[in-house]
Amino acid sequence: MKKYRVTLSPEERSELNLLIISGKYKHTRQKRAQILLAAAAQAKTSQKRGR
């Protein structure tokens, strides 16, 4: 399985959060937003650890 490093700007992060919270979009789009946010958070923590 390939792993990708995802880096999001604060604007992109807030836009994805609003997409999830609003509930106006289909479930698949909300799920993709959640996956992007989780990947960005994981990349951020692994970067702090020096990996």
N, C-alpha and C positions, 0 to 999 in steps of 0.2 A: 504494500500500500504506500502510495506517495504521500509525503507530508509537505505542506506548503506553509511558508511563513506569511502571515497576514498582518499588515500594519494599517491601521485606520487612523485618520485624522479625527480630532475631537468633533468636527462637524459631521463626518460620516458616521461616527459612533452615535451621536445624538439622533441623526436621521433614521438609523436602523432601530434605535430604541423607540422612537415615535411610531415607526411602522408597526412594531410589535404591539405597542400599547393601544394604538388606535383601533385595531380590530376591523379595519375597513377592507383589508386585503385577504386574498385566499390563504388557506392554511399553509400551502406549500411555500408561498412567498415569505410568510412569517417564519416558517421553519428555517429557510435559507438564511434569513437575517439572524436568527438565533445561532446558527452554525457559524456564521462569519464572526459574530461577537465572541463566541466561545473560542474560536481559533485565534482571534486577536489577543484575547486574554491569556491563552496558553502560550503564545509566542512572547508576550510581554513577561510572563513569569520565567520562562526558560532563558530569556535574555538577561534577566536579573541574576540568574544562577551562573551565567557565563557559558552557556552551551551554544 
